[in-house]
Amino acid sequence: MQLWLLFILAALLLAILFAPRLGLWARYQAWNAAQEREQVEDALKHLLDREQQNRHASPESLAGALEIAPRRALALIARMEAQNLVETRGRELHLTAEGERWALHVVRAHRLWERYLADEARMPLKNIHSEAHRREHTLTDAELDALDAALGHPATDPHGDPIPGRDGQLRSVQALPLTAIEGEGAVRISHLEDEPAIAYEQILAAGLRLGQVIRLIEKTHTRYVLSDGESEYRLAPSVAANVQVTPLPGMQTAPTGIIPLWRLHHKQNAEIILLDEGVQGFTRRRFLDLGLTPGTLITPELQNFFGDPRGYRVRGTLIALRKDQAEQIRVKVVG
């Protein structure tokens, strides 16, 4: 009897350890394969980022970017060479055509996830980068296409970075860091760098947003003072360097009198001037379907006891918008 019991226990133990797909060994192999894929994809992104900066990665830069020991970086490079993803030329690392295709797939996945997390999941902007990084390694090409279509094929992520297309094309963005701007001409914020995280959080805390038109009114070695015609924003130079802008030819000052929709008083009439540049894809299409187009009159007519959402009269129809949605719509008071 005891031998039968031992036999049953041994069989159960073997099943727990080696059962296909559900056994501990199969789970460990799947976890290990996922870890290796994530490391390869992070390495490919590093090489692509360097090449976009007209520089080339090296074993040392790769080890630093992935925070791994130099010997592990060399082993990773050898594995990627065997997969025809990377070529080594002296101390320089170059992406092959297949390596570039795979790297763009990961970048596209990351930026689409950021778009989804910001627009649909309503996750705070300071948290979306790390969550998108966790999810970017799991989607196939077909799943990426489906996510892209569901989001309305957005052109940029919430930071202003272009999202690669299905064909692998990556649009270049011509922008300058705020620290390179001279004079008081109007500029549009076209990119907010999200690394390091502490600088990005300070940008968000100051109230700056993608697509905002501002002008530089003071520049010293200790601070940058910006104005959008209504409010002033103060940044340390190290933080201002993470704000990239595009000059607006012919505009000497930022437009005045333009405020976020949520700042309207009850029954105050206003004209919609623009939707923030950060409003992309499905969210932008939804706003346009609601009639929230430039030139349209809008009036807050229904207050919520809790303050959010709020009812607005647009083209004879009452619609509800949350404060974070109304923040993305710029209006000018009329009458």
C-alpha positions in Angstrom: 0.0 0.0 0.0 2.8 2.4 0.9 4.6 1.6 -2.4 1.4 2.5 -4.4 1.1 5.8 -2.4 4.7 6.6 -3.1 4.2 5.8 -6.8 1.1 8.1 -6.9 3.0 10.9 -5.1 6.0 10.6 -7.5 3.6 10.7 -10.5 2.0 13.8 -9.2 5.3 15.4 -8.6 6.5 14.6 -12.1 3.2 16.0 -13.5 3.7 19.3 -11.5 7.2 19.6 -12.7 7.1 18.5 -16.3 3.5 18.7 -17.5 3.3 20.4 -21.0 2.6 24.2 -20.8 1.3 24.0 -17.2 4.2 22.3 -15.5 6.8 24.3 -13.5 9.5 23.5 -16.0 7.4 24.6 -19.0 6.4 27.8 -17.2 10.1 28.5 -16.3 11.1 28.0 -20.0 8.3 30.4 -21.1 9.3 33.0 -18.6 13.0 32.7 -19.6 12.1 33.0 -23.3 10.0 36.1 -22.5 12.9 37.6 -20.5 15.4 36.9 -23.4 13.0 38.5 -25.9 12.5 41.6 -23.8 16.3 42.0 -23.5 16.8 41.6 -27.2 14.0 44.1 -28.0 15.3 46.7 -25.5 18.7 46.3 -27.1 17.3 46.9 -30.6 15.5 50.0 -29.4 18.8 51.3 -28.0 20.5 50.8 -31.4 17.6 52.4 -33.3 17.6 55.4 -30.9 21.4 55.9 -31.4 21.0 55.6 -35.2 18.3 58.2 -35.2 20.7 60.5 -33.4 23.3 59.9 -36.2 25.4 58.0 -33.7 26.2 54.3 -33.3 25.8 52.1 -30.3 28.7 50.2 -28.8 29.0 47.3 -26.4 29.6 49.8 -23.6 26.6 52.0 -24.4 24.4 48.9 -24.7 25.6 47.6 -21.3 24.8 51.0 -19.7 21.4 51.3 -21.4 20.3 47.9 -20.3 22.1 48.1 -16.9 23.9 44.8 -17.4 27.5 43.7 -17.0 29.8 44.1 -20.0 30.3 40.3 -20.4 26.5 39.9 -20.6 26.3 42.6 -23.2 28.8 40.8 -25.3 26.9 37.6 -25.0 23.7 39.4 -26.0 25.4 40.9 -29.1 26.6 37.5 -30.1 23.1 36.1 -29.8 21.6 39.0 -31.9 24.3 38.5 -34.5 23.3 34.9 -34.8 19.7 36.0 -35.4 20.9 38.4 -38.1 19.7 41.4 -36.2 23.0 43.2 -35.6 26.3 43.7 -37.4 29.5 44.6 -35.6 31.9 46.9 -37.3 34.9 47.5 -35.0 33.4 48.9 -31.8 30.2 50.0 -33.6 26.9 48.1 -33.6 24.7 48.5 -36.6 21.1 47.2 -37.2 20.5 44.9 -40.1 17.3 45.3 -42.1 15.6 42.7 -40.0 16.9 44.3 -36.8 15.5 47.7 -37.8 12.1 46.1 -38.8 11.9 44.4 -35.3 13.1 47.6 -33.5 10.4 49.7 -35.3 7.8 47.0 -34.3 8.7 47.5 -30.6 8.7 51.3 -30.9 5.3 51.2 -32.6 3.9 48.9 -29.9 5.3 51.1 -27.1 3.9 54.4 -28.5 0.5 52.9 -29.4 0.2 51.5 -25.8 1.1 54.9 -24.5 -1.7 56.4 -26.6 -4.2 53.8 -25.4 -3.2 54.2 -21.7 -3.5 58.0 -21.9 -6.6 58.3 -24.0 -8.7 55.3 -23.2 -7.5 54.0 -19.8 -7.1 57.6 -18.5 -3.8 56.7 -16.8 -1.8 59.6 -15.5 0.8 60.7 -18.0 3.7 60.2 -15.5 2.8 56.5 -15.3 2.2 55.5 -18.9 5.9 55.0 -20.0 6.7 52.2 -17.5 3.4 50.5 -18.2 3.8 50.7 -21.9 7.3 49.3 -21.6 5.9 46.3 -19.7 3.3 45.6 -22.4 5.3 46.4 -25.6 6.9 43.0 -25.8 3.7 40.9 -26.1 1.9 42.0 -29.3 2.1 40.4 -32.8 2.0 42.4 -36.0 -1.7 41.6 -36.4 -2.5 42.6 -32.8 -0.6 45.9 -33.3 -2.6 46.6 -36.5 -5.9 46.0 -34.6 -4.8 48.3 -31.7 -3.8 51.0 -34.2 -7.1 50.8 -36.0 -9.1 50.8 -32.7 -7.2 54.0 -31.7 -8.0 55.7 -35.0 -4.4 55.5 -36.4 -2.9 58.2 -34.2 0.2 60.0 -35.6 2.0 60.7 -32.4 2.1 59.4 -28.8 1.2 61.5 -25.8 4.7 63.0 -25.7 4.7 64.1 -29.3 6.9 61.2 -30.6 5.8 60.0 -34.1 4.3 56.5 -34.2 5.8 54.3 -36.9 3.3 53.2 -39.6 2.4 49.7 -40.5 5.0 50.0 -43.4 7.8 50.7 -40.9 8.1 54.4 -41.9 9.0 56.7 -39.0 8.3 60.4 -39.6 11.0 62.8 -38.4 10.0 65.7 -36.2 11.9 69.0 -36.6 12.0 70.5 -33.2 14.5 72.4 -30.9 14.9 72.2 -27.2 13.5 75.3 -25.4 17.0 76.1 -24.3 18.1 76.7 -27.9 15.4 79.4 -28.5 16.3 83.0 -28.6 14.0 86.0 -28.5 10.3 86.2 -27.7 8.7 84.8 -30.9 5.9 82.4 -30.4 6.7 78.6 -30.5 4.5 75.5 -30.2 5.4 72.7 -27.9 5.9 69.7 -30.1 7.5 67.2 -27.8 7.8 66.6 -24.0 10.7 64.2 -23.2 9.6 61.7 -20.6 13.1 60.7 -19.4 14.3 61.3 -16.8 11.0 60.8 -15.1 11.6 63.5 -12.4 12.0 66.2 -15.1 8.9 65.0 -16.9 6.9 65.2 -13.7 8.1 68.8 -13.1 6.9 69.7 -16.7 3.5 68.2 -16.0 3.3 69.8 -12.6 4.0 73.2 -14.2 1.0 72.7 -16.4 2.7 72.6 -19.8 1.1 70.5 -22.5 1.7 69.2 -26.0 0.6 71.6 -28.7 0.6 74.6 -26.4 1.6 78.0 -28.0 4.0 79.9 -25.7 6.7 82.5 -25.8 9.9 82.8 -23.8 9.8 86.0 -21.7 12.8 85.5 -19.4 15.9 83.4 -19.7 18.6 83.2 -17.0 21.1 80.7 -15.8 18.7 79.6 -13.0 15.2 79.7 -14.7 13.1 80.0 -17.8 9.8 81.9 -17.7 7.2 81.2 -20.3 3.8 82.6 -21.1 0.8 81.4 -23.1 -0.9 84.8 -22.9 -2.9 83.8 -19.8 -0.5 82.1 -17.4 3.2 82.0 -16.7 5.3 78.9 -16.3 8.7 78.7 -14.6 11.2 75.9 -15.3 14.8 75.2 -14.2 17.2 75.1 -17.3 17.7 71.3 -16.9 14.0 70.8 -17.1 13.4 73.3 -19.9 15.9 71.3 -22.0 13.3 68.5 -22.1 10.7 70.7 -23.7 11.1 70.7 -27.5 9.3 73.4 -29.5 8.7 74.4 -33.1 8.9 78.1 -34.1 5.8 79.6 -35.6 6.8 82.0 -38.4 5.0 85.3 -38.5 3.8 85.1 -34.9 5.6 87.5 -32.6 3.6 86.7 -29.5 1.5 83.9 -28.2 -2.2 84.3 -28.7 -4.1 85.9 -25.8 -7.5 85.2 -24.4 -7.4 81.4 -25.2 -8.2 79.3 -22.2 -9.1 75.6 -21.5 -12.8 74.8 -21.9 -13.2 73.8 -18.3 -12.3 77.3 -17.1 -15.5 78.8 -18.5 -18.0 80.1 -16.0 -21.6 78.7 -15.9 -23.6 80.0 -18.9 -20.5 81.8 -20.4 -20.4 81.6 -24.2 -17.1 80.8 -26.0 -15.8 79.9 -29.4 -13.8 76.7 -29.9 -10.3 77.8 -31.2 -8.5 74.5 -31.4 -8.0 71.0 -30.1 -4.7 70.3 -28.5 -2.1 68.6 -30.7 -2.1 65.8 -28.2 -5.7 64.9 -29.1 -5.1 62.1 -31.6 -6.8 59.2 -33.3 -10.1 57.9 -31.9 -10.3 60.6 -29.2 -10.0 63.3 -31.9 -12.5 61.6 -34.1 -14.9 61.3 -31.1 -14.6 65.1 -30.4 -15.2 66.0 -34.0 -18.3 63.7 -34.1 -19.6 65.6 -31.1 -19.3 68.8 -33.0 -16.3 70.1 -31.1 -14.7 71.8 -34.2 -12.9 75.2 -34.4 -15.4 78.1 -34.8 -18.2 76.3 -32.9 -19.9 78.1 -30.0 -20.1 76.2 -26.7 -21.6 77.0 -23.4 -21.5 75.3 -20.0 -25.1 74.7 -19.0 -25.2 71.9 -16.5 -23.2 71.6 -13.3 -22.4 68.4 -11.6 -22.7 68.3 -7.8 -19.3 66.6 -7.7 -17.9 69.0 -10.3 -17.1 66.3 -12.9 -18.3 65.7 -15.6 -20.0 68.9 -16.7 -22.7 69.5 -19.3 -22.0 71.8 -22.4 -24.4 73.1 -25.0 -23.0 72.5 -28.5 -25.0 73.0 -31.7 -28.2 72.7 -29.8 -27.2 69.5 -28.0 -26.1 68.9 -24.4 -23.0 66.8 -24.1 -21.0 65.7 -21.0 -17.2 66.2 -20.8 -14.8 65.3 -18.0 -12.4 68.0 -16.8 -9.4 66.2 -18.4 -11.3 66.1 -21.7 -12.3 69.8 -21.5 -8.6 70.6 -20.7 -7.7 69.5 -24.3 -10.2 72.0 -25.9 -9.1 75.6 -26.2 -11.7 78.3 -26.4 -12.0 82.1 -26.4 -14.8 83.9 -24.6 -17.3 85.8 -26.8 -20.1 88.3 -26.1 
